[in-house]
Amino acid sequence: MSDTPDIPARARAARPRRLWRWLAVGAALALMLPVMAASLLWHWVSGDDFRARVQAQASAAAGVPVTLGAIEVAVWPLPSVQVADVRVATTPPLSAEGVRAFPDWRAALAGRPALSALEVRGAQLHETAAAALVVALQRLAEGGGPADTRWLPRRVALHDIRWQGNQGAASGFDLEARLGEDGLPETASLRIGSGARAGTEIDLSPGADGARWQLRARLGGGTVEGPVRLSPGTAAEPGVTASGALAVRGVDPAALTAPSRPLSGRLTADTTFSVRVTSPAQLARLPEGLRSETRFSVAQARLHGIDLLRAVQTAGLSRGGETALDELSGEVHTQGRQARVRQLVARTGALTARGEVAIAANQALSGRMTVDVAERVTAGVVGVPLAVGGTLSDPEVTLTRGAMLGAAVGTAVLPGVGTGAGARLGDRIGRGLDRLLGR
């Protein structure tokens, strides 16, 4: 019998060694790739003048000075560049504790620097300054021609952001979004953690039946849901029109008007809206072009800052208080930051009020209401006219100027019932004089 080892047996013994060899090579490559990527990334930022060059380019893009703190290269979990203490000298200034950029390696190999993701943490943003910065960056992206969105990262994450509104309201939020080739979100999620609207959650997901997105929001103890569509413009009217239909169910109206709280209860509403956007930069001024129509009703409604019954009983001299309502319904038409409430009906067991109220961009109120009071309360005072004024956070109702004079005369001639009758007559005379004098 031969002492020569069996060749197939030797081959079988060599297989595990080859397997371990390939596994070792694969592991070495897996370890080397991040190191190589980090090395390339470090080479990208290793120049002594890198920070100065980035600051200069960022300042030119923003139109105001931009300063950067320490710049570091991270390897794990993905190679990235992190910049600390970013400050933009807008008015008021913007700042961020840290900005982390993830390069798009495929674009970099093609000779076109781009980002695959951008993360911002601990930023302090102000509405006016942020809007101006968005406009400046969009002008840079457009470059005098069609907007080039290739420079935008495909994923944006904002964490622990502090937002300061023009009206003084502050809030903290987190936002994550994935952008499409056109620079618009494909998906997005917003979580408000502090401020007047704390607890609000808004999600955008791909829509169906021609809708670009499906919006779902949870706020004020209720929900807001509906599709949002985009329609391309024409040569006569360029741009894109965004429109949608939203169903509001069980939302406390105070959550929509915070920090003002003129009304509370449980809101049921159906809203249609549209806005035409001629450029992405216009998104910074979105409310100016927004139009909406809403039909609403509020269960368990309570008006804060107004006691309608007391206002009638004191000829409009009463201020403050509350009015609990059995029924509240109407229509709201908005254009930009202005709104008008029409066909307003407010009813309790003691009174019924009807009228219209306008809300200006600065939240000032103006309008008229007619109040009918039950006979058991004030001998059946019917049609007392009240003027609505003040602001959304501090509303007031008073008799109109003509009604005040008529109420005084009516009280002198016929106390009690004469107050209401005189107010109605005086209001009619006052409105007639206004029309006669062209006011």
ZALO-660028 format. One record per residue (C-alpha): residue number from 1; x, y, z. Coordinates in Angstrom, 3 decimals, decimal comma. Example, Ala and Ser with C-alpha at 12.3 -4.5 7.8 and 13.67 -1.06 7.14 Angstrom:
REM residues 2
+-----+----------+----------+----------+
: seq :        x :        y :        z :
+-----+----------+----------+----------+
:   1 :   12,300 :   -4,500 :    7,800 :
:   2 :   13,670 :   -1,060 :    7,140 :
+-----+----------+----------+----------+
//
This chain:
REM residues 439
+-----+----------+----------+----------+
: seq :        x :        y :        z :
+-----+----------+----------+----------+
:   1 :    0,000 :    0,000 :    0,000 :
:   2 :    1,419 :    3,411 :   -1,027 :
:   3 :    2,453 :    5,979 :    1,637 :
:   4 :    1,581 :    8,878 :   -0,716 :
:   5 :   -1,263 :   10,969 :    0,822 :
:   6 :   -4,565 :   10,856 :   -0,995 :
:   7 :   -4,729 :   13,979 :   -3,284 :
:   8 :   -8,484 :   14,582 :   -2,821 :
:   9 :   -7,963 :   14,473 :    0,940 :
:  10 :   -5,214 :   17,111 :    0,706 :
:  11 :   -7,526 :   19,302 :   -1,389 :
:  12 :  -10,259 :   18,970 :    1,187 :
:  13 :   -7,832 :   19,989 :    3,938 :
:  14 :   -6,732 :   23,053 :    1,951 :
:  15 :  -10,279 :   24,377 :    1,493 :
:  16 :  -10,690 :   25,687 :    5,072 :
:  17 :   -7,309 :   27,399 :    4,811 :
:  18 :   -8,351 :   29,166 :    1,563 :
:  19 :  -11,692 :   30,149 :    3,118 :
:  20 :   -9,980 :   31,686 :    6,135 :
:  21 :   -7,511 :   33,426 :    3,813 :
:  22 :  -10,354 :   35,058 :    1,807 :
:  23 :  -12,151 :   35,996 :    4,994 :
:  24 :   -8,991 :   37,668 :    6,270 :
:  25 :   -8,573 :   39,570 :    2,986 :
:  26 :  -12,241 :   40,678 :    3,128 :
:  27 :  -11,892 :   41,816 :    6,720 :
:  28 :   -8,726 :   43,760 :    5,858 :
:  29 :  -10,514 :   45,476 :    2,979 :
:  30 :  -13,497 :   46,269 :    5,192 :
:  31 :  -11,144 :   47,913 :    7,676 :
:  32 :   -9,133 :   49,685 :    4,994 :
:  33 :  -12,051 :   51,261 :    3,163 :
:  34 :  -13,070 :   53,584 :    6,028 :
:  35 :   -9,420 :   54,411 :    6,590 :
:  36 :   -8,961 :   55,222 :    2,907 :
:  37 :  -12,143 :   57,287 :    2,884 :
:  38 :  -11,048 :   59,148 :    5,993 :
:  39 :   -7,626 :   59,711 :    4,438 :
:  40 :   -9,200 :   61,220 :    1,323 :
:  41 :  -11,481 :   63,325 :    3,480 :
:  42 :   -8,577 :   64,488 :    5,621 :
:  43 :   -6,657 :   65,403 :    2,467 :
:  44 :   -9,680 :   67,483 :    1,423 :
:  45 :   -9,642 :   69,587 :    4,609 :
:  46 :   -5,971 :   69,410 :    5,624 :
:  47 :   -4,878 :   72,667 :    4,011 :
:  48 :   -4,022 :   75,497 :    6,394 :
:  49 :   -6,316 :   77,868 :    4,539 :
:  50 :   -9,284 :   75,464 :    4,292 :
:  51 :  -11,317 :   77,135 :    7,026 :
:  52 :  -10,579 :   80,596 :    5,607 :
:  53 :  -11,645 :   79,450 :    2,135 :
:  54 :  -14,852 :   77,884 :    3,454 :
:  55 :  -15,676 :   80,979 :    5,509 :
:  56 :  -15,109 :   83,207 :    2,479 :
:  57 :  -17,270 :   81,046 :    0,211 :
:  58 :  -20,020 :   80,757 :    2,826 :
:  59 :  -19,957 :   84,519 :    3,429 :
:  60 :  -20,240 :   85,195 :   -0,293 :
:  61 :  -23,158 :   82,786 :   -0,582 :
:  62 :  -25,026 :   84,194 :    2,432 :
:  63 :  -24,247 :   87,834 :    1,686 :
:  64 :  -23,164 :   88,364 :    5,309 :
:  65 :  -20,057 :   87,308 :    7,278 :
:  66 :  -19,925 :   83,640 :    8,323 :
:  67 :  -17,464 :   82,369 :   10,927 :
:  68 :  -16,575 :   78,753 :   11,696 :
:  69 :  -15,084 :   77,108 :   14,760 :
:  70 :  -13,026 :   73,909 :   14,878 :
:  71 :  -13,202 :   71,599 :   11,838 :
:  72 :  -12,800 :   67,866 :   12,447 :
:  73 :  -12,891 :   64,700 :   10,345 :
:  74 :  -14,947 :   61,795 :   11,698 :
:  75 :  -14,600 :   58,210 :   10,516 :
:  76 :  -17,421 :   56,368 :   12,268 :
:  77 :  -20,099 :   55,432 :   11,340 :
:  78 :  -19,441 :   57,183 :    8,002 :
:  79 :  -16,662 :   59,546 :    6,971 :
:  80 :  -17,786 :   63,132 :    7,471 :
:  81 :  -16,651 :   66,670 :    8,218 :
:  82 :  -17,885 :   68,337 :   11,392 :
:  83 :  -17,779 :   72,088 :   12,005 :
:  84 :  -18,357 :   73,532 :   15,469 :
:  85 :  -19,666 :   76,955 :   16,494 :
:  86 :  -21,086 :   78,220 :   13,188 :
:  87 :  -22,216 :   81,853 :   13,251 :
:  88 :  -23,979 :   83,853 :   10,528 :
:  89 :  -23,982 :   87,642 :   11,006 :
:  90 :  -27,572 :   88,239 :    9,909 :
:  91 :  -29,868 :   90,630 :   11,785 :
:  92 :  -30,557 :   89,115 :   14,246 :
:  93 :  -27,644 :   86,612 :   14,054 :
:  94 :  -28,031 :   82,875 :   13,428 :
:  95 :  -25,866 :   80,239 :   15,051 :
:  96 :  -25,403 :   76,475 :   15,401 :
:  97 :  -23,441 :   74,427 :   17,910 :
:  98 :  -22,415 :   71,951 :   15,216 :
:  99 :  -22,860 :   71,196 :   11,517 :
: 100 :  -21,925 :   67,789 :   10,118 :
: 101 :  -21,588 :   67,198 :    6,367 :
: 102 :  -21,424 :   63,801 :    4,662 :
: 103 :  -19,784 :   64,017 :    1,215 :
: 104 :  -21,342 :   62,300 :   -1,782 :
: 105 :  -18,428 :   60,123 :   -2,919 :
: 106 :  -19,881 :   59,313 :   -6,324 :
: 107 :  -20,292 :   63,009 :   -7,083 :
: 108 :  -16,803 :   63,735 :   -5,720 :
: 109 :  -15,242 :   61,088 :   -7,981 :
: 110 :  -17,055 :   62,723 :  -10,911 :
: 111 :  -15,395 :   66,031 :  -10,034 :
: 112 :  -18,551 :   67,653 :   -8,624 :
: 113 :  -18,426 :   68,259 :   -4,861 :
: 114 :  -21,799 :   67,536 :   -3,290 :
: 115 :  -23,311 :   66,330 :   -0,032 :
: 116 :  -25,274 :   63,164 :    0,620 :
: 117 :  -26,479 :   64,360 :    4,037 :
: 118 :  -26,358 :   67,401 :    6,286 :
: 119 :  -26,957 :   67,449 :   10,039 :
: 120 :  -27,373 :   70,591 :   12,138 :
: 121 :  -27,515 :   70,538 :   15,917 :
: 122 :  -28,250 :   73,201 :   18,527 :
: 123 :  -29,147 :   75,997 :   16,122 :
: 124 :  -30,655 :   79,352 :   17,119 :
: 125 :  -32,881 :   80,623 :   14,291 :
: 126 :  -34,947 :   83,788 :   13,916 :
: 127 :  -37,813 :   84,002 :   11,422 :
: 128 :  -36,706 :   87,228 :    9,710 :
: 129 :  -33,030 :   86,284 :    9,464 :
: 130 :  -33,762 :   82,707 :    8,356 :
: 131 :  -36,094 :   83,910 :    5,585 :
: 132 :  -33,471 :   86,355 :    4,280 :
: 133 :  -30,796 :   83,629 :    4,327 :
: 134 :  -33,015 :   81,201 :    2,393 :
: 135 :  -33,600 :   83,833 :   -0,300 :
: 136 :  -29,858 :   84,546 :   -0,584 :
: 137 :  -28,950 :   80,862 :   -0,901 :
: 138 :  -31,667 :   80,288 :   -3,478 :
: 139 :  -30,367 :   83,140 :   -5,614 :
: 140 :  -26,950 :   81,518 :   -5,503 :
: 141 :  -28,412 :   78,168 :   -6,553 :
: 142 :  -30,394 :   79,669 :   -9,426 :
: 143 :  -27,400 :   81,556 :  -10,802 :
: 144 :  -29,568 :   83,590 :  -13,129 :
: 145 :  -31,096 :   80,519 :  -14,782 :
: 146 :  -33,070 :   77,420 :  -13,850 :
: 147 :  -32,489 :   76,376 :  -10,272 :
: 148 :  -29,719 :   73,833 :   -9,824 :
: 149 :  -30,686 :   71,573 :   -6,938 :
: 150 :  -27,730 :   69,189 :   -7,284 :
: 151 :  -25,900 :   71,019 :   -4,506 :
: 152 :  -28,652 :   70,185 :   -2,024 :
: 153 :  -28,075 :   67,186 :    0,266 :
: 154 :  -30,456 :   64,276 :   -0,176 :
: 155 :  -31,012 :   64,000 :    3,586 :
: 156 :  -31,351 :   66,876 :    6,045 :
: 157 :  -31,582 :   66,420 :    9,818 :
: 158 :  -32,086 :   69,299 :   12,260 :
: 159 :  -31,837 :   68,449 :   15,972 :
: 160 :  -32,472 :   70,583 :   19,064 :
: 161 :  -33,366 :   73,684 :   17,047 :
: 162 :  -34,607 :   76,841 :   18,756 :
: 163 :  -36,943 :   78,960 :   16,603 :
: 164 :  -37,834 :   82,592 :   17,403 :
: 165 :  -40,860 :   83,987 :   15,562 :
: 166 :  -41,395 :   87,617 :   14,595 :
: 167 :  -44,280 :   87,864 :   17,070 :
: 168 :  -42,018 :   86,812 :   19,936 :
: 169 :  -43,163 :   83,186 :   20,244 :
: 170 :  -40,307 :   80,691 :   20,676 :
: 171 :  -40,299 :   76,925 :   20,142 :
: 172 :  -37,909 :   74,000 :   19,949 :
: 173 :  -38,147 :   71,310 :   17,284 :
: 174 :  -36,492 :   68,441 :   15,423 :
: 175 :  -36,866 :   67,957 :   11,659 :
: 176 :  -35,773 :   65,213 :    9,273 :
: 177 :  -36,389 :   65,192 :    5,528 :
: 178 :  -35,311 :   63,304 :    2,415 :
: 179 :  -35,169 :   65,442 :   -0,713 :
: 180 :  -35,883 :   64,418 :   -4,296 :
: 181 :  -33,986 :   65,396 :   -7,424 :
: 182 :  -36,122 :   68,546 :   -7,671 :
: 183 :  -35,044 :   69,701 :   -4,213 :
: 184 :  -38,507 :   69,158 :   -2,686 :
: 185 :  -39,087 :   66,747 :    0,213 :
: 186 :  -40,028 :   63,160 :   -0,575 :
: 187 :  -40,656 :   62,446 :    3,101 :
: 188 :  -40,431 :   64,688 :    6,153 :
: 189 :  -41,185 :   64,574 :    9,864 :
: 190 :  -41,393 :   67,476 :   12,315 :
: 191 :  -41,550 :   67,165 :   16,110 :
: 192 :  -42,113 :   70,270 :   18,266 :
: 193 :  -40,753 :   69,651 :   21,747 :
: 194 :  -41,177 :   73,015 :   23,481 :
: 195 :  -43,060 :   76,270 :   23,167 :
: 196 :  -46,733 :   77,069 :   22,673 :
: 197 :  -47,235 :   74,161 :   20,242 :
: 198 :  -45,225 :   71,526 :   22,139 :
: 199 :  -46,299 :   67,986 :   21,315 :
: 200 :  -47,194 :   68,738 :   17,693 :
: 201 :  -46,114 :   66,060 :   15,196 :
: 202 :  -46,305 :   66,519 :   11,406 :
: 203 :  -45,443 :   63,867 :    8,819 :
: 204 :  -45,268 :   64,019 :    5,018 :
: 205 :  -45,288 :   60,794 :    3,033 :
: 206 :  -45,686 :   60,040 :   -0,690 :
: 207 :  -49,296 :   60,591 :   -1,739 :
: 208 :  -51,637 :   58,581 :   -3,946 :
: 209 :  -54,048 :   59,391 :   -6,800 :
: 210 :  -51,901 :   62,191 :   -8,155 :
: 211 :  -51,092 :   63,790 :   -4,794 :
: 212 :  -47,460 :   64,702 :   -4,163 :
: 213 :  -47,757 :   64,172 :   -0,410 :
: 214 :  -50,102 :   62,887 :    2,248 :
: 215 :  -50,012 :   65,131 :    5,303 :
: 216 :  -50,723 :   63,762 :    8,767 :
: 217 :  -50,488 :   65,901 :   11,875 :
: 218 :  -51,264 :   65,385 :   15,538 :
: 219 :  -51,799 :   68,522 :   17,586 :
: 220 :  -54,097 :   69,942 :   20,216 :
: 221 :  -55,541 :   66,543 :   21,094 :
: 222 :  -56,762 :   65,906 :   17,536 :
: 223 :  -55,630 :   65,202 :   13,968 :
: 224 :  -55,214 :   66,976 :   10,633 :
: 225 :  -55,015 :   64,818 :    7,500 :
: 226 :  -55,250 :   65,270 :    3,754 :
: 227 :  -53,536 :   65,177 :    0,350 :
: 228 :  -51,323 :   67,924 :   -1,055 :
: 229 :  -50,966 :   68,290 :   -4,843 :
: 230 :  -48,573 :   70,205 :   -7,098 :
: 231 :  -49,636 :   71,630 :  -10,466 :
: 232 :  -47,104 :   73,043 :  -12,979 :
: 233 :  -47,561 :   76,604 :  -14,149 :
: 234 :  -47,945 :   78,009 :  -17,654 :
: 235 :  -46,036 :   80,533 :  -19,739 :
: 236 :  -48,491 :   83,202 :  -18,602 :
: 237 :  -48,362 :   82,121 :  -14,953 :
: 238 :  -45,014 :   80,409 :  -14,262 :
: 239 :  -44,255 :   78,504 :  -11,124 :
: 240 :  -46,006 :   75,723 :   -9,258 :
: 241 :  -49,375 :   75,734 :   -7,503 :
: 242 :  -49,694 :   73,709 :   -4,311 :
: 243 :  -53,220 :   72,825 :   -3,247 :
: 244 :  -54,885 :   70,443 :   -0,863 :
: 245 :  -57,897 :   69,495 :    1,210 :
: 246 :  -57,440 :   68,938 :    4,931 :
: 247 :  -59,799 :   67,367 :    7,453 :
: 248 :  -59,462 :   68,664 :   11,025 :
: 249 :  -60,951 :   66,475 :   13,724 :
: 250 :  -61,021 :   67,073 :   17,483 :
: 251 :  -58,315 :   69,749 :   17,589 :
: 252 :  -58,394 :   72,354 :   20,364 :
: 253 :  -58,482 :   75,740 :   18,508 :
: 254 :  -56,165 :   77,169 :   21,171 :
: 255 :  -53,396 :   74,946 :   19,755 :
: 256 :  -53,763 :   76,662 :   16,357 :
: 257 :  -53,648 :   80,229 :   17,708 :
: 258 :  -51,033 :   79,737 :   20,464 :
: 259 :  -49,775 :   81,627 :   22,346 :
: 260 :  -53,060 :   83,554 :   21,982 :
: 261 :  -56,077 :   81,697 :   23,380 :
: 262 :  -59,257 :   83,429 :   22,186 :
: 263 :  -61,201 :   80,171 :   21,761 :
: 264 :  -61,067 :   76,645 :   23,155 :
: 265 :  -63,121 :   73,511 :   22,527 :
: 266 :  -63,048 :   70,694 :   19,971 :
: 267 :  -62,789 :   71,791 :   16,368 :
: 268 :  -64,227 :   69,965 :   13,354 :
: 269 :  -63,351 :   71,616 :   10,048 :
: 270 :  -62,810 :   70,971 :    6,353 :
: 271 :  -60,295 :   73,206 :    4,622 :
: 272 :  -59,225 :   73,720 :    1,027 :
: 273 :  -56,124 :   75,791 :    0,275 :
: 274 :  -53,881 :   76,836 :   -2,592 :
: 275 :  -50,693 :   78,828 :   -3,033 :
: 276 :  -48,718 :   79,608 :   -6,176 :
: 277 :  -44,945 :   79,481 :   -5,790 :
: 278 :  -42,858 :   81,043 :   -8,558 :
: 279 :  -39,496 :   80,017 :   -7,067 :
: 280 :  -38,273 :   77,942 :   -4,119 :
: 281 :  -37,097 :   81,198 :   -2,531 :
: 282 :  -40,739 :   82,248 :   -2,194 :
: 283 :  -41,238 :   79,470 :    0,355 :
: 284 :  -39,649 :   81,826 :    2,871 :
: 285 :  -42,669 :   84,131 :    2,327 :
: 286 :  -45,276 :   81,378 :    1,905 :
: 287 :  -48,073 :   82,936 :    4,008 :
: 288 :  -48,258 :   86,002 :    1,707 :
: 289 :  -49,590 :   83,946 :   -1,204 :
: 290 :  -51,681 :   81,449 :    0,736 :
: 291 :  -55,463 :   81,331 :    0,262 :
: 292 :  -57,827 :   79,027 :    2,099 :
: 293 :  -61,511 :   78,420 :    2,766 :
: 294 :  -62,743 :   76,580 :    5,849 :
: 295 :  -66,142 :   75,534 :    7,122 :
: 296 :  -66,004 :   74,839 :   10,850 :
: 297 :  -67,906 :   73,996 :   14,005 :
: 298 :  -66,651 :   73,865 :   17,585 :
: 299 :  -68,048 :   71,585 :   20,277 :
: 300 :  -67,778 :   72,592 :   23,954 :
: 301 :  -66,737 :   76,039 :   22,739 :
: 302 :  -65,637 :   78,761 :   25,124 :
: 303 :  -64,762 :   82,341 :   24,127 :
: 304 :  -61,964 :   83,777 :   26,274 :
: 305 :  -61,733 :   87,516 :   26,889 :
: 306 :  -65,387 :   88,247 :   25,982 :
: 307 :  -68,597 :   87,944 :   28,013 :
: 308 :  -71,253 :   88,593 :   25,354 :
: 309 :  -74,196 :   88,609 :   27,741 :
: 310 :  -72,500 :   91,031 :   30,121 :
: 311 :  -71,508 :   93,261 :   27,170 :
: 312 :  -75,188 :   93,554 :   26,164 :
: 313 :  -76,367 :   94,168 :   29,728 :
: 314 :  -73,822 :   96,975 :   30,251 :
: 315 :  -74,255 :   98,561 :   26,804 :
: 316 :  -70,794 :   97,350 :   25,806 :
: 317 :  -68,917 :   98,712 :   28,808 :
: 318 :  -67,910 :   95,291 :   30,151 :
: 319 :  -64,394 :   93,996 :   29,428 :
: 320 :  -62,905 :   90,537 :   29,781 :
: 321 :  -64,713 :   87,453 :   31,009 :
: 322 :  -65,706 :   84,278 :   29,147 :
: 323 :  -68,661 :   82,980 :   27,179 :
: 324 :  -69,544 :   79,280 :   27,188 :
: 325 :  -71,370 :   78,322 :   23,968 :
: 326 :  -73,691 :   75,494 :   23,029 :
: 327 :  -72,991 :   76,122 :   19,332 :
: 328 :  -70,277 :   77,894 :   17,379 :
: 329 :  -69,970 :   77,631 :   13,603 :
: 330 :  -68,992 :   79,658 :   10,570 :
: 331 :  -66,637 :   80,051 :    7,642 :
: 332 :  -63,054 :   81,326 :    7,568 :
: 333 :  -61,466 :   82,813 :    4,453 :
: 334 :  -57,746 :   83,608 :    4,589 :
: 335 :  -55,379 :   85,477 :    2,308 :
: 336 :  -51,814 :   85,502 :    3,498 :
: 337 :  -51,760 :   86,453 :    7,167 :
: 338 :  -55,210 :   88,038 :    7,035 :
: 339 :  -58,455 :   86,206 :    7,761 :
: 340 :  -62,185 :   86,906 :    7,728 :
: 341 :  -64,771 :   84,923 :    9,687 :
: 342 :  -68,163 :   84,921 :    7,964 :
: 343 :  -71,606 :   83,533 :    8,784 :
: 344 :  -70,492 :   83,333 :   12,390 :
: 345 :  -73,164 :   81,906 :   14,702 :
: 346 :  -72,623 :   81,701 :   18,470 :
: 347 :  -75,464 :   80,362 :   20,574 :
: 348 :  -76,123 :   79,639 :   24,237 :
: 349 :  -79,308 :   79,147 :   26,195 :
: 350 :  -79,372 :   82,881 :   26,962 :
: 351 :  -78,337 :   84,514 :   23,679 :
: 352 :  -77,630 :   84,112 :   19,985 :
: 353 :  -74,947 :   86,187 :   18,207 :
: 354 :  -74,346 :   86,503 :   14,472 :
: 355 :  -71,802 :   88,505 :   12,532 :
: 356 :  -68,466 :   88,819 :   10,771 :
: 357 :  -64,961 :   89,383 :   12,145 :
: 358 :  -61,751 :   90,275 :   10,296 :
: 359 :  -58,270 :   89,398 :   11,592 :
: 360 :  -55,450 :   91,614 :   10,266 :
: 361 :  -51,856 :   90,526 :    9,702 :
: 362 :  -50,911 :   92,082 :   13,078 :
: 363 :  -53,761 :   90,083 :   14,744 :
: 364 :  -55,949 :   93,182 :   15,210 :
: 365 :  -59,693 :   92,423 :   15,230 :
: 366 :  -62,498 :   94,355 :   13,556 :
: 367 :  -66,098 :   93,467 :   12,818 :
: 368 :  -69,708 :   93,565 :   13,920 :
: 369 :  -72,010 :   91,209 :   15,784 :
: 370 :  -75,747 :   91,318 :   16,379 :
: 371 :  -76,898 :   89,791 :   19,666 :
: 372 :  -80,392 :   88,518 :   20,531 :
: 373 :  -80,995 :   87,892 :   24,221 :
: 374 :  -83,659 :   85,566 :   25,599 :
: 375 :  -86,736 :   87,297 :   27,067 :
: 376 :  -86,213 :   85,705 :   30,479 :
: 377 :  -82,839 :   87,462 :   30,754 :
: 378 :  -83,396 :   91,086 :   29,645 :
: 379 :  -87,018 :   91,393 :   28,581 :
: 380 :  -86,328 :   90,079 :   25,108 :
: 381 :  -83,653 :   92,499 :   23,859 :
: 382 :  -83,275 :   91,695 :   20,152 :
: 383 :  -80,654 :   92,727 :   17,606 :
: 384 :  -78,242 :   94,668 :   19,826 :
: 385 :  -75,276 :   95,705 :   17,609 :
: 386 :  -71,767 :   95,230 :   18,977 :
: 387 :  -68,467 :   96,302 :   17,405 :
: 388 :  -65,587 :   93,836 :   17,700 :
: 389 :  -62,121 :   95,275 :   18,333 :
: 390 :  -58,887 :   94,699 :   20,191 :
: 391 :  -56,547 :   91,896 :   19,236 :
: 392 :  -56,685 :   88,135 :   19,018 :
: 393 :  -55,095 :   87,824 :   22,467 :
: 394 :  -57,075 :   90,723 :   24,009 :
: 395 :  -60,458 :   91,017 :   22,247 :
: 396 :  -63,203 :   93,484 :   23,151 :
: 397 :  -66,817 :   94,179 :   22,134 :
: 398 :  -68,564 :   97,535 :   22,473 :
: 399 :  -71,685 :   99,217 :   21,150 :
: 400 :  -71,070 :  101,038 :   17,875 :
: 401 :  -70,886 :  104,849 :   18,086 :
: 402 :  -74,388 :  105,276 :   16,727 :
: 403 :  -75,719 :  102,541 :   18,990 :
: 404 :  -74,205 :  104,167 :   22,071 :
: 405 :  -76,114 :  107,409 :   21,420 :
: 406 :  -79,314 :  105,537 :   20,642 :
: 407 :  -79,008 :  103,429 :   23,797 :
: 408 :  -78,632 :  106,562 :   25,922 :
: 409 :  -81,688 :  108,188 :   24,350 :
: 410 :  -83,706 :  104,969 :   24,584 :
: 411 :  -82,897 :  104,563 :   28,253 :
: 412 :  -84,020 :  108,106 :   29,008 :
: 413 :  -87,298 :  107,713 :   27,111 :
: 414 :  -88,128 :  104,115 :   27,983 :
: 415 :  -85,863 :  102,521 :   30,611 :
: 416 :  -85,026 :   98,832 :   30,201 :
: 417 :  -86,467 :   97,879 :   26,834 :
: 418 :  -85,630 :  101,325 :   25,447 :
: 419 :  -81,903 :  100,618 :   25,780 :
: 420 :  -81,961 :   97,836 :   23,219 :
: 421 :  -84,450 :   99,527 :   20,902 :
: 422 :  -82,515 :  102,784 :   20,991 :
: 423 :  -79,238 :  100,982 :   20,310 :
: 424 :  -80,678 :   99,346 :   17,190 :
: 425 :  -82,110 :  102,623 :   15,930 :
: 426 :  -78,958 :  104,573 :   16,695 :
: 427 :  -76,823 :  101,965 :   14,889 :
: 428 :  -79,004 :  102,189 :   11,769 :
: 429 :  -78,800 :  105,979 :   11,792 :
: 430 :  -75,025 :  105,830 :   12,275 :
: 431 :  -74,530 :  103,443 :    9,342 :
: 432 :  -76,782 :  105,617 :    7,192 :
: 433 :  -74,690 :  108,684 :    7,946 :
: 434 :  -71,488 :  106,749 :    7,164 :
: 435 :  -72,852 :  105,791 :    3,733 :
: 436 :  -74,091 :  109,348 :    3,132 :
: 437 :  -70,694 :  110,829 :    3,985 :
: 438 :  -68,825 :  108,152 :    1,988 :
: 439 :  -67,114 :  106,550 :    4,977 :
+-----+----------+----------+----------+
//
